[in-house]
C-alpha cells in the first residue's frame, strides 16, 4: 500500500522498496530522514511549480544524493556527489532501468550542490536540488504551508539537524578537500576544518604554467 505524506504518495513499486531498504542499510538516521524529506519537499515544490515529474526517479535521486558522505566513501578522491551519483546509476542499471533514466538520476545527484544550474533542467534533476535547498538551506521554506512542513517533519524528524548535517558534510569531505573546489562544501571546511586553505580560482589562473 502506498504511503502518503503531506499529500505526496511515495510510489509503491518494487524499485522504490529496494531503494528504501538499500539506503536504510547504508545510511544513519540523520541522512536517511534527510533524504526522505528531500524527496517529499522536492515533490511538493514540483506540485507548486506545475512540473510533471517521474516520482520514481525523483525518489532515487533524493535517496542516493548523500550516500557519498557515508563511511564507505570516505577514502574516495571523487566529489561525494559523484560517488552517490555513480552508486545510484549502478543500482538502477543493475535492476534493468534504462540508461537514460539512470543518467537523469546521476545528473540530479551530481549537481545538487551546484546552485543556479539544476533549476533549468528536467524536473527529475531540478527537484532534487529544490528538496535539498528546502531542507538544508530553507530557501523554499515559505513556499510550503505550515501543514505541509509539519507533516513531513512529523514523519521524518530533524532534531538538531543544522549542526548534524554540517558535521556530516565535514566528515564526508575532510579527507578529500581538493574536491570541494568550486562548490559549497569549501565553506564547510573553511568553518570546521583547522588548517584548511581554499583553492583560489584567480591564483590558479595567474600561477599556472602558461607564460605571459
C-alpha positions in Angstrom: 0.0 0.0 0.0 1.3 3.4 -0.9 2.4 5.7 1.9 1.2 9.3 1.6 2.9 12.2 3.5 1.8 15.8 3.1 -0.3 14.7 0.1 2.6 13.1 -1.7 2.2 9.4 -2.4 5.5 7.6 -2.3 5.5 5.2 -5.3 4.6 1.7 -4.2 6.9 -0.1 -6.6 9.5 -2.8 -6.2 12.2 -0.4 -7.2 11.3 2.2 -4.6 11.1 -0.5 -2.0 14.5 -1.8 -3.0 15.9 1.7 -2.8 14.4 2.3 0.6 15.8 -0.9 2.0 19.3 -0.3 0.5 19.6 3.3 1.8 18.2 2.4 5.2 21.0 -0.2 5.5 23.7 2.2 4.3 22.8 5.5 6.0 22.4 6.6 9.6 19.1 8.1 10.8 20.4 11.7 10.0 21.0 11.0 6.3 18.1 8.6 5.8 15.4 11.0 7.2 17.0 14.0 5.4 16.9 12.1 2.1 13.2 11.2 2.6 12.5 14.9 3.3 14.4 15.9 0.2 12.1 13.7 -1.9 8.9 15.0 -0.2 9.9 18.6 -0.3 11.1 18.2 -3.9 7.8 16.6 -4.9 5.9 19.4 -3.1 7.9 22.1 -4.9 7.2 20.2 -8.2 3.5 20.5 -7.5 3.8 24.1 -6.7 5.7 24.8 -9.9 3.3 22.7 -12.0 6.0 20.2 -13.1 5.3 16.7 -14.3 7.9 14.6 -12.6 8.7 10.9 -12.6 8.4 10.3 -8.8 10.2 7.0 -9.0 13.3 8.8 -10.5 13.0 11.7 -8.1 12.9 9.2 -5.2 16.0 7.5 -6.4 17.8 10.9 -6.7 16.8 12.1 -3.3 17.6 8.8 -1.5 21.0 8.4 -3.0 22.1 12.1 -3.1 24.1 12.0 0.2 25.3 8.4 0.0 28.8 9.6 -0.8 29.0 11.1 2.7 28.9 7.7 4.3 31.9 5.8 5.7 32.1 3.6 2.6 33.3 6.5 0.5 35.5 8.4 3.0 38.7 7.4 1.2 37.3 8.3 -2.3 39.1 11.0 -4.2 35.9 11.9 -6.2 33.4 14.6 -5.1 31.0 13.0 -2.7 28.2 13.9 -5.1 29.7 11.9 -7.8 30.2 8.9 -5.5 26.5 9.0 -4.8 25.6 9.5 -8.4 27.7 6.6 -9.5 26.2 4.3 -6.8 22.7 5.3 -7.9 23.3 4.7 -11.5 24.9 1.3 -10.8 22.0 0.4 -8.6 19.4 1.4 -11.1 21.0 -0.3 -14.2 21.5 -3.5 -12.2 17.8 -3.6 -11.9 17.1 -3.1 -15.5 16.4 0.7 -15.5 17.0 2.2 -18.9 20.3 4.1 -19.3 18.7 7.5 -20.0 16.6 7.3 -16.8 19.5 6.2 -14.7 21.6 9.1 -16.3 18.9 11.6 -15.2 19.2 10.4 -11.6 23.0 10.6 -11.9 22.8 14.2 -13.1 20.4 15.2 -10.3 22.7 13.9 -7.6 25.9 15.1 -9.2 24.6 18.7 -9.5 22.8 19.0 -6.2 25.5 21.3 -4.6 25.9 23.4 -7.8 23.3 26.2 -7.4 21.9 28.1 -10.3 22.1 25.2 -12.8 19.7 22.3 -11.9 16.6 24.6 -11.8 16.8 24.9 -15.6 17.0 21.2 -16.2 14.4 18.4 -16.3 12.2 18.0 -13.2 13.9 14.9 -12.1 17.1 16.9 -11.8 15.7 20.2 -10.7 13.6 18.9 -7.9 16.4 17.0 -6.1 18.1 20.4 -5.7 14.9 22.1 -4.7 14.4 19.5 -2.0 17.9 20.0 -0.7 17.5 23.7 -0.8 14.3 23.5 1.2 15.6 21.1 3.9 19.2 22.3 4.3 19.1 26.0 3.3 15.5 26.9 3.9 15.3 28.7 0.6 11.8 27.5 -0.3 10.6 27.2 3.4 7.9 29.8 2.9 6.7 28.3 -0.3 5.2 25.5 1.7 2.3 25.6 4.2 2.7 25.0 7.9 0.7 21.8 7.5 2.9 20.5 4.7 6.1 21.2 6.6 4.7 19.7 9.8 3.5 16.5 8.0 6.9 16.0 6.5 8.9 16.6 9.7 6.5 14.5 11.8 7.1 11.6 9.5 10.9 12.3 9.3 12.0 14.5 12.2 15.0 16.8 12.0 16.4 17.1 15.6 19.5 19.4 15.8 19.6 19.0 12.0 21.6 22.1 11.1 24.6 21.2 13.3 24.4 17.5 12.5 24.3 17.9 8.7 27.2 20.3 8.8 29.1 17.7 10.8 28.3 15.1 8.2 29.4 17.4 5.4 32.7 18.0 7.2 33.3 14.3 7.8 32.4 13.4 4.3 34.8 15.9 2.7 37.7 16.3 5.2 39.8 13.5 3.6 39.3 14.9 0.1 39.4 18.7 0.5 40.5 19.2 -3.1 37.1 18.0 -4.3 35.3 21.0 -2.7 36.9 23.5 -5.1 34.2 25.4 -6.8 31.3 24.0 -4.7 29.5 24.8 -1.4 31.5 22.3 0.7 34.5 24.6 0.6 32.5 26.8 3.0 32.0 23.8 5.4 35.7 23.0 5.5 36.6 26.7 5.9 34.4 26.8 9.0 35.1 23.4 10.6 38.5 22.0 9.4 41.6 23.6 11.1 44.3 24.4 8.6 42.1 24.1 5.6 43.0 26.6 2.9 40.6 27.2 0.0 41.8 26.8 -3.6 41.7 30.2 -5.2 40.4 30.4 -8.8 42.3 33.6 -9.5 45.6 32.3 -8.1 45.2 29.1 -10.2 44.9 31.2 -13.4 47.7 33.6 -12.5 50.2 31.0 -11.4 49.6 28.2 -14.0 52.3 27.1 -16.4 51.4 29.3 -19.3 53.9 32.1 -20.0 52.6 35.6 -20.4 
